[in-house]
Every structure is written in structure tokens, then in C-alpha cells.
């Protein structure tokens, strides 16, 4: 029986290259997606989605330290 979930700990750097484990995970996921869909571009799409998610997380982290005032007149 094939496992439904695989759990692996890895880190994706926000600046710089991904470590070997991250690349291995992406390759495993890509193999599964390619087998299921037949789309050879799946790895590129997956890497783009992950990169966008990291960028969105970085942007959110930049804004989080700045509280939004309840009364906007406080900004004026």
C-alpha cells in the first residue's frame, strides 16, 4: 500500500539557493505530478509557485511590524 503522505523537513532560503533536500523534495513531487498529468512543465510551474509563496511571505513579514491604526485620522 502506497503512503498517502510523506513528511520531510527542509528549509527554503528566502535569499539564495535551496539546499539539497529541498531540491530532492521538488524532484520527487515533480515526478509524481508528471506521472499523473504527463505535463513535462510541472517542475517549472511548481518552482514558480513556491518562489511566489516565499516572496508573498517576505512581503507580509515586512508589513507585519507596522500596526495599522484603528482610527485612520491618527495617520494624518
mmCIF file of the N, C-alpha and C atoms, coordinates in Angstrom:
data_MODEL
# 
_entry.id   MODEL 
# 
loop_
_atom_site.group_PDB 
_atom_site.id 
_atom_site.type_symbol 
_atom_site.label_atom_id 
_atom_site.label_alt_id 
_atom_site.label_comp_id 
_atom_site.label_asym_id 
_atom_site.label_entity_id 
_atom_site.label_seq_id 
_atom_site.pdbx_PDB_ins_code 
_atom_site.Cartn_x 
_atom_site.Cartn_y 
_atom_site.Cartn_z 
_atom_site.occupancy 
_atom_site.B_iso_or_equiv 
_atom_site.pdbx_formal_charge 
_atom_site.auth_seq_id 
_atom_site.auth_comp_id 
_atom_site.auth_asym_id 
_atom_site.auth_atom_id 
_atom_site.pdbx_PDB_model_num 
ATOM 1   N N  . UNK A 1 1  ? 0.844  -1.178 0.000   1.00 0.00 ? 1  UNK A N  1 
ATOM 2   C CA . UNK A 1 1  ? 0.000  0.000  0.000   1.00 0.00 ? 1  UNK A CA 1 
ATOM 3   C C  . UNK A 1 1  ? 0.889  1.240  0.000   1.00 0.00 ? 1  UNK A C  1 
ATOM 4   N N  . UNK A 1 2  ? 0.608  2.144  -0.892  1.00 0.00 ? 2  UNK A N  1 
ATOM 5   C CA . UNK A 1 2  ? 1.388  3.367  -1.021  1.00 0.00 ? 2  UNK A CA 1 
ATOM 6   C C  . UNK A 1 2  ? 1.009  4.363  0.073   1.00 0.00 ? 2  UNK A C  1 
ATOM 7   N N  . UNK A 1 3  ? 1.988  5.032  0.692   1.00 0.00 ? 3  UNK A N  1 
ATOM 8   C CA . UNK A 1 3  ? 1.642  6.022  1.712   1.00 0.00 ? 3  UNK A CA 1 
ATOM 9   C C  . UNK A 1 3  ? 0.925  7.219  1.084   1.00 0.00 ? 3  UNK A C  1 
ATOM 10  N N  . UNK A 1 4  ? -0.015 7.776  1.830   1.00 0.00 ? 4  UNK A N  1 
ATOM 11  C CA . UNK A 1 4  ? -0.755 8.933  1.335   1.00 0.00 ? 4  UNK A CA 1 
ATOM 12  C C  . UNK A 1 4  ? -0.015 10.232 1.592   1.00 0.00 ? 4  UNK A C  1 
ATOM 13  N N  . UNK A 1 5  ? 0.804  10.245 2.623   1.00 0.00 ? 5  UNK A N  1 
ATOM 14  C CA . UNK A 1 5  ? 1.522  11.461 2.987   1.00 0.00 ? 5  UNK A CA 1 
ATOM 15  C C  . UNK A 1 5  ? 2.977  11.129 3.284   1.00 0.00 ? 5  UNK A C  1 
ATOM 16  N N  . UNK A 1 6  ? 3.837  12.031 2.895   1.00 0.00 ? 6  UNK A N  1 
ATOM 17  C CA . UNK A 1 6  ? 5.256  11.922 3.208   1.00 0.00 ? 6  UNK A CA 1 
ATOM 18  C C  . UNK A 1 6  ? 5.645  13.217 3.888   1.00 0.00 ? 6  UNK A C  1 
ATOM 19  N N  . UNK A 1 7  ? 6.328  13.106 4.996   1.00 0.00 ? 7  UNK A N  1 
ATOM 20  C CA . UNK A 1 7  ? 6.749  14.296 5.728   1.00 0.00 ? 7  UNK A CA 1 
ATOM 21  C C  . UNK A 1 7  ? 8.270  14.365 5.723   1.00 0.00 ? 7  UNK A C  1 
ATOM 22  N N  . UNK A 1 8  ? 8.793  15.484 5.225   1.00 0.00 ? 8  UNK A N  1 
ATOM 23  C CA . UNK A 1 8  ? 10.238 15.711 5.217   1.00 0.00 ? 8  UNK A CA 1 
ATOM 24  C C  . UNK A 1 8  ? 10.486 17.147 5.655   1.00 0.00 ? 8  UNK A C  1 
ATOM 25  N N  . UNK A 1 9  ? 11.467 17.331 6.492   1.00 0.00 ? 9  UNK A N  1 
ATOM 26  C CA . UNK A 1 9  ? 11.803 18.672 6.947   1.00 0.00 ? 9  UNK A CA 1 
ATOM 27  C C  . UNK A 1 9  ? 12.917 19.213 6.056   1.00 0.00 ? 9  UNK A C  1 
ATOM 28  N N  . UNK A 1 10 ? 12.705 20.401 5.546   1.00 0.00 ? 10 UNK A N  1 
ATOM 29  C CA . UNK A 1 10 ? 13.710 21.060 4.723   1.00 0.00 ? 10 UNK A CA 1 
ATOM 30  C C  . UNK A 1 10 ? 13.494 22.558 4.837   1.00 0.00 ? 10 UNK A C  1 
ATOM 31  N N  . UNK A 1 11 ? 14.474 23.306 4.429   1.00 0.00 ? 11 UNK A N  1 
ATOM 32  C CA . UNK A 1 11 ? 14.394 24.754 4.515   1.00 0.00 ? 11 UNK A CA 1 
ATOM 33  C C  . UNK A 1 11 ? 14.581 25.359 3.139   1.00 0.00 ? 11 UNK A C  1 
ATOM 34  N N  . UNK A 1 12 ? 13.737 26.303 2.816   1.00 0.00 ? 12 UNK A N  1 
ATOM 35  C CA . UNK A 1 12 ? 13.870 27.042 1.575   1.00 0.00 ? 12 UNK A CA 1 
ATOM 36  C C  . UNK A 1 12 ? 14.326 28.445 1.950   1.00 0.00 ? 12 UNK A C  1 
ATOM 37  N N  . UNK A 1 13 ? 15.485 28.798 1.521   1.00 0.00 ? 13 UNK A N  1 
ATOM 38  C CA . UNK A 1 13 ? 16.025 30.107 1.852   1.00 0.00 ? 13 UNK A CA 1 
ATOM 39  C C  . UNK A 1 13 ? 15.285 31.193 1.087   1.00 0.00 ? 13 UNK A C  1 
ATOM 40  N N  . UNK A 1 14 ? 15.033 32.303 1.754   1.00 0.00 ? 14 UNK A N  1 
ATOM 41  C CA . UNK A 1 14 ? 14.369 33.402 1.071   1.00 0.00 ? 14 UNK A CA 1 
ATOM 42  C C  . UNK A 1 14 ? 15.337 34.138 0.157   1.00 0.00 ? 14 UNK A C  1 
ATOM 43  N N  . UNK A 1 15 ? 16.593 34.115 0.500   1.00 0.00 ? 15 UNK A N  1 
ATOM 44  C CA . UNK A 1 15 ? 17.630 34.679 -0.364  1.00 0.00 ? 15 UNK A CA 1 
ATOM 45  C C  . UNK A 1 15 ? 18.682 33.602 -0.551  1.00 0.00 ? 15 UNK A C  1 
ATOM 46  N N  . UNK A 1 16 ? 18.972 33.257 -1.771  1.00 0.00 ? 16 UNK A N  1 
ATOM 47  C CA . UNK A 1 16 ? 19.995 32.261 -2.013  1.00 0.00 ? 16 UNK A CA 1 
ATOM 48  C C  . UNK A 1 16 ? 19.424 30.948 -2.494  1.00 0.00 ? 16 UNK A C  1 
ATOM 49  N N  . UNK A 1 17 ? 20.292 29.985 -2.701  1.00 0.00 ? 17 UNK A N  1 
ATOM 50  C CA . UNK A 1 17 ? 19.868 28.706 -3.278  1.00 0.00 ? 17 UNK A CA 1 
ATOM 51  C C  . UNK A 1 17 ? 19.156 27.821 -2.262  1.00 0.00 ? 17 UNK A C  1 
ATOM 52  N N  . UNK A 1 18 ? 18.401 26.859 -2.776  1.00 0.00 ? 18 UNK A N  1 
ATOM 53  C CA . UNK A 1 18 ? 17.746 25.870 -1.941  1.00 0.00 ? 18 UNK A CA 1 
ATOM 54  C C  . UNK A 1 18 ? 18.758 24.797 -1.582  1.00 0.00 ? 18 UNK A C  1 
ATOM 55  N N  . UNK A 1 19 ? 18.601 24.198 -0.414  1.00 0.00 ? 19 UNK A N  1 
ATOM 56  C CA . UNK A 1 19 ? 19.523 23.127 -0.036  1.00 0.00 ? 19 UNK A CA 1 
ATOM 57  C C  . UNK A 1 19 ? 19.200 21.850 -0.818  1.00 0.00 ? 19 UNK A C  1 
ATOM 58  N N  . UNK A 1 20 ? 20.082 20.866 -0.699  1.00 0.00 ? 20 UNK A N  1 
ATOM 59  C CA . UNK A 1 20 ? 19.939 19.626 -1.474  1.00 0.00 ? 20 UNK A CA 1 
ATOM 60  C C  . UNK A 1 20 ? 18.634 18.898 -1.169  1.00 0.00 ? 20 UNK A C  1 
ATOM 61  N N  . UNK A 1 21 ? 18.211 18.922 0.095   1.00 0.00 ? 21 UNK A N  1 
ATOM 62  C CA . UNK A 1 21 ? 16.966 18.246 0.466   1.00 0.00 ? 21 UNK A CA 1 
ATOM 63  C C  . UNK A 1 21 ? 15.763 18.915 -0.183  1.00 0.00 ? 21 UNK A C  1 
ATOM 64  N N  . UNK A 1 22 ? 15.779 20.239 -0.252  1.00 0.00 ? 22 UNK A N  1 
ATOM 65  C CA . UNK A 1 22 ? 14.670 20.952 -0.885  1.00 0.00 ? 22 UNK A CA 1 
ATOM 66  C C  . UNK A 1 22 ? 14.584 20.592 -2.362  1.00 0.00 ? 22 UNK A C  1 
ATOM 67  N N  . UNK A 1 23 ? 15.723 20.540 -3.027  1.00 0.00 ? 23 UNK A N  1 
ATOM 68  C CA . UNK A 1 23 ? 15.750 20.162 -4.444  1.00 0.00 ? 23 UNK A CA 1 
ATOM 69  C C  . UNK A 1 23 ? 15.251 18.728 -4.616  1.00 0.00 ? 23 UNK A C  1 
ATOM 70  N N  . UNK A 1 24 ? 15.653 17.837 -3.705  1.00 0.00 ? 24 UNK A N  1 
ATOM 71  C CA . UNK A 1 24 ? 15.209 16.442 -3.769  1.00 0.00 ? 24 UNK A CA 1 
ATOM 72  C C  . UNK A 1 24 ? 13.692 16.345 -3.618  1.00 0.00 ? 24 UNK A C  1 
ATOM 73  N N  . UNK A 1 25 ? 13.137 17.108 -2.682  1.00 0.00 ? 25 UNK A N  1 
ATOM 74  C CA . UNK A 1 25 ? 11.687 17.097 -2.473  1.00 0.00 ? 25 UNK A CA 1 
ATOM 75  C C  . UNK A 1 25 ? 10.969 17.585 -3.726  1.00 0.00 ? 25 UNK A C  1 
ATOM 76  N N  . UNK A 1 26 ? 11.461 18.678 -4.309  1.00 0.00 ? 26 UNK A N  1 
ATOM 77  C CA . UNK A 1 26 ? 10.848 19.215 -5.524  1.00 0.00 ? 26 UNK A CA 1 
ATOM 78  C C  . UNK A 1 26 ? 10.899 18.173 -6.640  1.00 0.00 ? 26 UNK A C  1 
ATOM 79  N N  . UNK A 1 27 ? 12.022 17.486 -6.775  1.00 0.00 ? 27 UNK A N  1 
ATOM 80  C CA . UNK A 1 27 ? 12.147 16.461 -7.819  1.00 0.00 ? 27 UNK A CA 1 
ATOM 81  C C  . UNK A 1 27 ? 11.182 15.299 -7.597  1.00 0.00 ? 27 UNK A C  1 
ATOM 82  N N  . UNK A 1 28 ? 11.003 14.890 -6.342  1.00 0.00 ? 28 UNK A N  1 
ATOM 83  C CA . UNK A 1 28 ? 10.063 13.805 -6.031  1.00 0.00 ? 28 UNK A CA 1 
ATOM 84  C C  . UNK A 1 28 ? 8.637  14.230 -6.363  1.00 0.00 ? 28 UNK A C  1 
ATOM 85  N N  . UNK A 1 29 ? 8.272  15.426 -5.924  1.00 0.00 ? 29 UNK A N  1 
ATOM 86  C CA . UNK A 1 29 ? 6.922  15.929 -6.205  1.00 0.00 ? 29 UNK A CA 1 
ATOM 87  C C  . UNK A 1 29 ? 6.714  16.065 -7.707  1.00 0.00 ? 29 UNK A C  1 
ATOM 88  N N  . UNK A 1 30 ? 7.742  16.566 -8.404  1.00 0.00 ? 30 UNK A N  1 
ATOM 89  C CA . UNK A 1 30 ? 7.647  16.714 -9.857  1.00 0.00 ? 30 UNK A CA 1 
ATOM 90  C C  . UNK A 1 30 ? 7.433  15.370 -10.538 1.00 0.00 ? 30 UNK A C  1 
ATOM 91  N N  . UNK A 1 31 ? 8.163  14.349 -10.100 1.00 0.00 ? 31 UNK A N  1 
ATOM 92  C CA . UNK A 1 31 ? 7.994  13.016 -10.691 1.00 0.00 ? 31 UNK A CA 1 
ATOM 93  C C  . UNK A 1 31 ? 6.555  12.526 -10.543 1.00 0.00 ? 31 UNK A C  1 
ATOM 94  N N  . UNK A 1 32 ? 5.979  12.745 -9.372  1.00 0.00 ? 32 UNK A N  1 
ATOM 95  C CA . UNK A 1 32 ? 4.603  12.303 -9.122  1.00 0.00 ? 32 UNK A CA 1 
ATOM 96  C C  . UNK A 1 32 ? 3.624  13.075 -10.000 1.00 0.00 ? 32 UNK A C  1 
ATOM 97  N N  . UNK A 1 33 ? 3.788  14.404 -10.050 1.00 0.00 ? 33 UNK A N  1 
ATOM 98  C CA . UNK A 1 33 ? 2.881  15.229 -10.858 1.00 0.00 ? 33 UNK A CA 1 
ATOM 99  C C  . UNK A 1 33 ? 3.000  14.864 -12.334 1.00 0.00 ? 33 UNK A C  1 
ATOM 100 N N  . UNK A 1 34 ? 4.232  14.689 -12.811 1.00 0.00 ? 34 UNK A N  1 
ATOM 101 C CA . UNK A 1 34 ? 4.447  14.348 -14.220 1.00 0.00 ? 34 UNK A CA 1 
ATOM 102 C C  . UNK A 1 34 ? 3.831  12.998 -14.559 1.00 0.00 ? 34 UNK A C  1 
ATOM 103 N N  . UNK A 1 35 ? 3.954  12.022 -13.656 1.00 0.00 ? 35 UNK A N  1 
ATOM 104 C CA . UNK A 1 35 ? 3.342  10.708 -13.887 1.00 0.00 ? 35 UNK A CA 1 
ATOM 105 C C  . UNK A 1 35 ? 1.822  10.811 -13.967 1.00 0.00 ? 35 UNK A C  1 
ATOM 106 N N  . UNK A 1 36 ? 1.245  11.650 -13.099 1.00 0.00 ? 36 UNK A N  1 
ATOM 107 C CA . UNK A 1 36 ? -0.216 11.768 -13.045 1.00 0.00 ? 36 UNK A CA 1 
ATOM 108 C C  . UNK A 1 36 ? -0.776 12.568 -14.215 1.00 0.00 ? 36 UNK A C  1 
ATOM 109 N N  . UNK A 1 37 ? -0.064 13.655 -14.615 1.00 0.00 ? 37 UNK A N  1 
ATOM 110 C CA . UNK A 1 37 ? -0.601 14.569 -15.622 1.00 0.00 ? 37 UNK A CA 1 
ATOM 111 C C  . UNK A 1 37 ? 0.048  14.425 -16.993 1.00 0.00 ? 37 UNK A C  1 
ATOM 112 N N  . UNK A 1 38 ? 1.287  13.946 -17.034 1.00 0.00 ? 38 UNK A N  1 
ATOM 113 C CA . UNK A 1 38 ? 2.013  13.869 -18.292 1.00 0.00 ? 38 UNK A CA 1 
ATOM 114 C C  . UNK A 1 38 ? 2.598  15.200 -18.733 1.00 0.00 ? 38 UNK A C  1 
ATOM 115 N N  . UNK A 1 39 ? 2.446  16.239 -17.921 1.00 0.00 ? 39 UNK A N  1 
ATOM 116 C CA . UNK A 1 39 ? 2.947  17.574 -18.268 1.00 0.00 ? 39 UNK A CA 1 
ATOM 117 C C  . UNK A 1 39 ? 4.408  17.702 -17.846 1.00 0.00 ? 39 UNK A C  1 
ATOM 118 N N  . UNK A 1 40 ? 5.293  17.861 -18.812 1.00 0.00 ? 40 UNK A N  1 
ATOM 119 C CA . UNK A 1 40 ? 6.727  17.963 -18.536 1.00 0.00 ? 40 UNK A CA 1 
ATOM 120 C C  . UNK A 1 40 ? 7.108  19.314 -17.927 1.00 0.00 ? 40 UNK A C  1 
ATOM 121 N N  . UNK A 1 41 ? 6.193  20.280 -17.940 1.00 0.00 ? 41 UNK A N  1 
ATOM 122 C CA . UNK A 1 41 ? 6.486  21.610 -17.394 1.00 0.00 ? 41 UNK A CA 1 
ATOM 123 C C  . UNK A 1 41 ? 6.148  21.728 -15.912 1.00 0.00 ? 41 UNK A C  1 
ATOM 124 N N  . UNK A 1 42 ? 5.703  20.645 -15.302 1.00 0.00 ? 42 UNK A N  1 
ATOM 125 C CA . UNK A 1 42 ? 5.214  20.712 -13.925 1.00 0.00 ? 42 UNK A CA 1 
ATOM 126 C C  . UNK A 1 42 ? 6.270  21.209 -12.947 1.00 0.00 ? 42 UNK A C  1 
ATOM 127 N N  . UNK A 1 43 ? 7.531  20.828 -13.140 1.00 0.00 ? 43 UNK A N  1 
ATOM 128 C CA . UNK A 1 43 ? 8.584  21.262 -12.218 1.00 0.00 ? 43 UNK A CA 1 
ATOM 129 C C  . UNK A 1 43 ? 8.758  22.773 -12.275 1.00 0.00 ? 43 UNK A C  1 
ATOM 130 N N  . UNK A 1 44 ? 8.761  23.335 -13.466 1.00 0.00 ? 44 UNK A N  1 
ATOM 131 C CA . UNK A 1 44 ? 8.898  24.789 -13.605 1.00 0.00 ? 44 UNK A CA 1 
ATOM 132 C C  . UNK A 1 44 ? 7.728  25.500 -12.934 1.00 0.00 ? 44 UNK A C  1 
ATOM 133 N N  . UNK A 1 45 ? 6.509  24.984 -13.143 1.00 0.00 ? 45 UNK A N  1 
ATOM 134 C CA . UNK A 1 45 ? 5.344  25.597 -12.516 1.00 0.00 ? 45 UNK A CA 1 
ATOM 135 C C  . UNK A 1 45 ? 5.414  25.491 -10.997 1.00 0.00 ? 45 UNK A C  1 
ATOM 136 N N  . UNK A 1 46 ? 5.817  24.334 -10.499 1.00 0.00 ? 46 UNK A N  1 
ATOM 137 C CA . UNK A 1 46 ? 5.927  24.121 -9.057  1.00 0.00 ? 46 UNK A CA 1 
ATOM 138 C C  . UNK A 1 46 ? 6.953  25.069 -8.446  1.00 0.00 ? 46 UNK A C  1 
ATOM 139 N N  . UNK A 1 47 ? 8.121  25.191 -9.075  1.00 0.00 ? 47 UNK A N  1 
ATOM 140 C CA . UNK A 1 47 ? 9.158  26.098 -8.571  1.00 0.00 ? 47 UNK A CA 1 
ATOM 141 C C  . UNK A 1 47 ? 8.674  27.544 -8.576  1.00 0.00 ? 47 UNK A C  1 
ATOM 142 N N  . UNK A 1 48 ? 7.934  27.933 -9.615  1.00 0.00 ? 48 UNK A N  1 
ATOM 143 C CA . UNK A 1 48 ? 7.397  29.293 -9.669  1.00 0.00 ? 48 UNK A CA 1 
ATOM 144 C C  . UNK A 1 48 ? 6.402  29.531 -8.545  1.00 0.00 ? 48 UNK A C  1 
ATOM 145 N N  . UNK A 1 49 ? 5.530  28.566 -8.293  1.00 0.00 ? 49 UNK A N  1 
ATOM 146 C CA . UNK A 1 49 ? 4.532  28.721 -7.224  1.00 0.00 ? 49 UNK A CA 1 
ATOM 147 C C  . UNK A 1 49 ? 5.196  28.842 -5.863  1.00 0.00 ? 49 UNK A C  1 
ATOM 148 N N  . UNK A 1 50 ? 6.212  28.016 -5.622  1.00 0.00 ? 50 UNK A N  1 
ATOM 149 C CA . UNK A 1 50 ? 6.921  28.075 -4.342  1.00 0.00 ? 50 UNK A CA 1 
ATOM 150 C C  . UNK A 1 50 ? 7.649  29.406 -4.207  1.00 0.00 ? 50 UNK A C  1 
ATOM 151 N N  . UNK A 1 51 ? 8.308  29.850 -5.265  1.00 0.00 ? 51 UNK A N  1 
ATOM 152 C CA . UNK A 1 51 ? 9.022  31.128 -5.227  1.00 0.00 ? 51 UNK A CA 1 
ATOM 153 C C  . UNK A 1 51 ? 8.064  32.280 -4.962  1.00 0.00 ? 51 UNK A C  1 
ATOM 154 N N  . UNK A 1 52 ? 6.901  32.255 -5.601  1.00 0.00 ? 52 UNK A N  1 
ATOM 155 C CA . UNK A 1 52 ? 5.902  33.299 -5.359  1.00 0.00 ? 52 UNK A CA 1 
ATOM 156 C C  . UNK A 1 52 ? 5.406  33.271 -3.922  1.00 0.00 ? 52 UNK A C  1 
ATOM 157 N N  . UNK A 1 53 ? 5.201  32.085 -3.371  1.00 0.00 ? 53 UNK A N  1 
ATOM 158 C CA . UNK A 1 53 ? 4.749  31.975 -1.981  1.00 0.00 ? 53 UNK A CA 1 
ATOM 159 C C  . UNK A 1 53 ? 5.798  32.540 -1.026  1.00 0.00 ? 53 UNK A C  1 
ATOM 160 N N  . UNK A 1 54 ? 7.075  32.271 -1.301  1.00 0.00 ? 54 UNK A N  1 
ATOM 161 C CA . UNK A 1 54 ? 8.148  32.811 -0.463  1.00 0.00 ? 54 UNK A CA 1 
ATOM 162 C C  . UNK A 1 54 ? 8.167  34.334 -0.559  1.00 0.00 ? 54 UNK A C  1 
ATOM 163 N N  . UNK A 1 55 ? 8.034  34.870 -1.766  1.00 0.00 ? 55 UNK A N  1 
ATOM 164 C CA . UNK A 1 55 ? 8.027  36.321 -1.945  1.00 0.00 ? 55 UNK A CA 1 
ATOM 165 C C  . UNK A 1 55 ? 6.845  36.955 -1.229  1.00 0.00 ? 55 UNK A C  1 
ATOM 166 N N  . UNK A 1 56 ? 5.668  36.324 -1.314  1.00 0.00 ? 56 UNK A N  1 
ATOM 167 C CA . UNK A 1 56 ? 4.496  36.848 -0.608  1.00 0.00 ? 56 UNK A CA 1 
ATOM 168 C C  . UNK A 1 56 ? 4.709  36.817 0.899   1.00 0.00 ? 56 UNK A C  1 
ATOM 169 N N  . UNK A 1 57 ? 5.324  35.754 1.392   1.00 0.00 ? 57 UNK A N  1 
ATOM 170 C CA . UNK A 1 57 ? 5.624  35.671 2.822   1.00 0.00 ? 57 UNK A CA 1 
ATOM 171 C C  . UNK A 1 57 ? 6.607  36.741 3.254   1.00 0.00 ? 57 UNK A C  1 
ATOM 172 N N  . UNK A 1 58 ? 7.606  37.004 2.419   1.00 0.00 ? 58 UNK A N  1 
ATOM 173 C CA . UNK A 1 58 ? 8.567  38.063 2.733   1.00 0.00 ? 58 UNK A CA 1 
ATOM 174 C C  . UNK A 1 58 ? 7.882  39.420 2.780   1.00 0.00 ? 58 UNK A C  1 
ATOM 175 N N  . UNK A 1 59 ? 6.996  39.669 1.823   1.00 0.00 ? 59 UNK A N  1 
ATOM 176 C CA . UNK A 1 59 ? 6.280  40.947 1.797   1.00 0.00 ? 59 UNK A CA 1 
ATOM 177 C C  . UNK A 1 59 ? 5.398  41.091 3.033   1.00 0.00 ? 59 UNK A C  1 
ATOM 178 N N  . UNK A 1 60 ? 4.708  40.025 3.408   1.00 0.00 ? 60 UNK A N  1 
ATOM 179 C CA . UNK A 1 60 ? 3.856  40.074 4.599   1.00 0.00 ? 60 UNK A CA 1 
ATOM 180 C C  . UNK A 1 60 ? 4.692  40.307 5.852   1.00 0.00 ? 60 UNK A C  1 
ATOM 181 N N  . UNK A 1 61 ? 5.862  39.698 5.916   1.00 0.00 ? 61 UNK A N  1 
ATOM 182 C CA . UNK A 1 61 ? 6.734  39.873 7.081   1.00 0.00 ? 61 UNK A CA 1 
ATOM 183 C C  . UNK A 1 61 ? 7.236  41.307 7.183   1.00 0.00 ? 61 UNK A C  1 
ATOM 184 N N  . UNK A 1 62 ? 7.425  41.960 6.057   1.00 0.00 ? 62 UNK A N  1 
ATOM 185 C CA . UNK A 1 62 ? 7.873  43.357 6.068   1.00 0.00 ? 62 UNK A CA 1 
ATOM 186 C C  . UNK A 1 62 ? 6.795  44.274 6.623   1.00 0.00 ? 62 UNK A C  1 
ATOM 187 N N  . UNK A 1 63 ? 5.541  43.980 6.317   1.00 0.00 ? 63 UNK A N  1 
ATOM 188 C CA . UNK A 1 63 ? 4.452  44.854 6.749   1.00 0.00 ? 63 UNK A CA 1 
ATOM 189 C C  . UNK A 1 63 ? 3.958  44.542 8.151   1.00 0.00 ? 63 UNK A C  1 
ATOM 190 N N  . UNK A 1 64 ? 4.151  43.334 8.627   1.00 0.00 ? 64 UNK A N  1 
ATOM 191 C CA . UNK A 1 64 ? 3.615  42.924 9.924   1.00 0.00 ? 64 UNK A CA 1 
ATOM 192 C C  . UNK A 1 64 ? 4.075  43.801 11.085  1.00 0.00 ? 64 UNK A C  1 
ATOM 193 N N  . UNK A 1 65 ? 5.330  44.244 11.139  1.00 0.00 ? 65 UNK A N  1 
ATOM 194 C CA . UNK A 1 65 ? 5.757  45.039 12.293  1.00 0.00 ? 65 UNK A CA 1 
ATOM 195 C C  . UNK A 1 65 ? 5.088  46.407 12.396  1.00 0.00 ? 65 UNK A C  1 
ATOM 196 N N  . UNK A 1 66 ? 4.421  46.844 11.333  1.00 0.00 ? 66 UNK A N  1 
ATOM 197 C CA . UNK A 1 66 ? 3.808  48.164 11.339  1.00 0.00 ? 66 UNK A CA 1 
ATOM 198 C C  . UNK A 1 66 ? 2.318  48.033 11.597  1.00 0.00 ? 66 UNK A C  1 
ATOM 199 N N  . UNK A 1 67 ? 1.880  48.334 12.830  1.00 0.00 ? 67 UNK A N  1 
ATOM 200 C CA . UNK A 1 67 ? 0.455  48.188 13.136  1.00 0.00 ? 67 UNK A CA 1 
ATOM 201 C C  . UNK A 1 67 ? -0.378 49.227 12.384  1.00 0.00 ? 67 UNK A C  1 
ATOM 202 N N  . UNK A 1 68 ? -1.548 48.814 11.964  1.00 0.00 ? 68 UNK A N  1 
ATOM 203 C CA . UNK A 1 68 ? -2.470 49.726 11.295  1.00 0.00 ? 68 UNK A CA 1 
ATOM 204 C C  . UNK A 1 68 ? -3.335 50.361 12.372  1.00 0.00 ? 68 UNK A C  1 
ATOM 205 N N  . UNK A 1 69 ? -3.331 51.705 12.454  1.00 0.00 ? 69 UNK A N  1 
ATOM 206 C CA . UNK A 1 69 ? -4.139 52.367 13.483  1.00 0.00 ? 69 UNK A CA 1 
ATOM 207 C C  . UNK A 1 69 ? -5.627 52.100 13.281  1.00 0.00 ? 69 UNK A C  1 
ATOM 208 N N  . UNK A 1 70 ? -6.350 51.970 14.387  1.00 0.00 ? 70 UNK A N  1 
ATOM 209 C CA . UNK A 1 70 ? -7.789 51.742 14.310  1.00 0.00 ? 70 UNK A CA 1 
ATOM 210 C C  . UNK A 1 70 ? -8.485 52.961 13.714  1.00 0.00 ? 70 UNK A C  1 
ATOM 211 N N  . UNK A 1 71 ? -7.975 54.143 14.058  1.00 0.00 ? 71 UNK A N  1 
ATOM 212 C CA . UNK A 1 71 ? -8.546 55.381 13.547  1.00 0.00 ? 71 UNK A CA 1 
ATOM 213 C C  . UNK A 1 71 ? -7.570 55.946 12.518  1.00 0.00 ? 71 UNK A C  1 
ATOM 214 N N  . UNK A 1 72 ? -7.976 56.004 11.272  1.00 0.00 ? 72 UNK A N  1 
ATOM 215 C CA . UNK A 1 72 ? -7.060 56.455 10.219  1.00 0.00 ? 72 UNK A CA 1 
ATOM 216 C C  . UNK A 1 72 ? -6.655 57.910 10.385  1.00 0.00 ? 72 UNK A C  1 
ATOM 217 N N  . UNK A 1 73 ? -7.399 58.689 11.158  1.00 0.00 ? 73 UNK A N  1 
ATOM 218 C CA . UNK A 1 73 ? -7.022 60.090 11.368  1.00 0.00 ? 73 UNK A CA 1 
ATOM 219 C C  . UNK A 1 73 ? -5.725 60.193 12.169  1.00 0.00 ? 73 UNK A C  1 
ATOM 220 N N  . UNK A 1 74 ? -5.340 59.108 12.865  1.00 0.00 ? 74 UNK A N  1 
ATOM 221 C CA . UNK A 1 74 ? -4.078 59.105 13.594  1.00 0.00 ? 74 UNK A CA 1 
ATOM 222 C C  . UNK A 1 74 ? -2.888 59.182 12.647  1.00 0.00 ? 74 UNK A C  1 
ATOM 223 N N  . UNK A 1 75 ? -3.090 58.807 11.397  1.00 0.00 ? 75 UNK A N  1 
ATOM 224 C CA . UNK A 1 75 ? -2.007 58.827 10.409  1.00 0.00 ? 75 UNK A CA 1 
ATOM 225 C C  . UNK A 1 75 ? -1.780 60.224 9.856   1.00 0.00 ? 75 UNK A C  1 
ATOM 226 N N  . UNK A 1 76 ? -2.739 61.086 10.000  1.00 0.00 ? 76 UNK A N  1 
ATOM 227 C CA . UNK A 1 76 ? -2.641 62.421 9.393   1.00 0.00 ? 76 UNK A CA 1 
ATOM 228 C C  . UNK A 1 76 ? -1.885 63.390 10.235  1.00 0.00 ? 76 UNK A C  1 
# 
